Amino acid sequence: MAMSAMAWGQAKQDFTLVNKTGYALSEVYVAPSKSDDWENDILGRDLMPDGEAFDISFDRSDKSCFWDLKVIYHDDSSSAVWYGIDLCTVSKITIRYNRSTDTTSASFD
């Protein structure tokens, strides 16, 4: 399979996070699954509004495929976490919030 010049420079773990929760997110964390530390908020700004997509890039030297994702809602500081996401096979994560069940879900594409 031929790679475009642009794709050649990307790490295989790069992905786009899409917020379809109906709420703004104030923080986003991505950490290796083997780590016990969330480290720094990668959003790098105040908010990620509902409906927005955010591109998350990795250093090309990162070899780990399995990562954990944590998001924090702006409204009430509640959080949602997903563990062991294979970012070597996922290029888009879309998160949604279900008010009737009070749960945040994610789809991985």
N, C-alpha and C positions, 0 to 999 in steps of 0.2 A: 504494500500500500504506500503510495507517495504521500509525503507530508509537505504541507505548505511551509514557506519560510517562517511564517508567524507561529505556526504550531511547533516548529522545531525548537523555538526558544522557550517554550512553556514547560513547566514541570508537570508530570503526569497527574499530580494531585490537585492541580488548579481546578476550581469549581465556581459556579455562580450560585449564590444564595438568594432565593426569591421569597420575599415576605408577603404572604397572602393571609395573614392572621386577622386583619381588620384593626390592628393596633400597631403603634410605633415600637420599635425595639431600641433600647438604650445601650445595650452591650452585646457583643458577639465574641465568643471564645472558640478557638480550635486548638486542640492539644493532641499529641500522639497518644494512642490508646494505652501505651505502656507507662505514661507519665502520671504522676499524682498531683501535678500542678497545672492549673489553667493558664498561668502566666498573664499576659496583658490582653486587654480588650483590643481586638483587631479592627473594630469599626473605625477608630481613629477620628471620630467626630461625634457630635451630640446624639443624633437620632438616625435610625433607618425607618423612614415612613412606610406605612402599609402600601403595598403595590410596587415597591421598589425592588430592583435587582442589584446585588452587590457582588462584584468579582473578587474572589479571594485567591491570591497567588502565593505559591510556595517557592522557596529557593530550589533551584535545580539539583542541589546536592542532597536534598531530603530524599531518603530512600524508603522510608516507612509508608506503607499503603493504608494502614488502619489508624483512623483518627476519631476523636470524640468532638462533638459540637454542643455548645451551650449558648442559649440566647436568654436575655433578660428583657422582660417587658418594661417599657417606660412608665406605664400607668401605675402599677402596683409593685414593681420590682420582683414579681414572680419569675420563675425560670422554667425552661424546658431543656432536657438533655438527651442526646442520642449517643450511644457508645458503639465503637467498633465499625465505623462507616469505612468501607473500602473505597477510598478516594482515587485509587488507581483505575477504578471502573466507573466511577460516578462523576459526571460533569455538571450536574445541576441538582440542587436540593431545594425543594419548595416546601415551605412550612405553612400550615393552616391551623387555625384555632376553631374549635367547635364549642360554642357557648352552651349548648344543651348538656354536653357531657363534661364541660370544663377541661378539655384535653387539647394539647397541641400535638399535631401529627406532622410527619414529614414524608414526602415522596422523593425517591432517588432515581434520577435519570442519567 
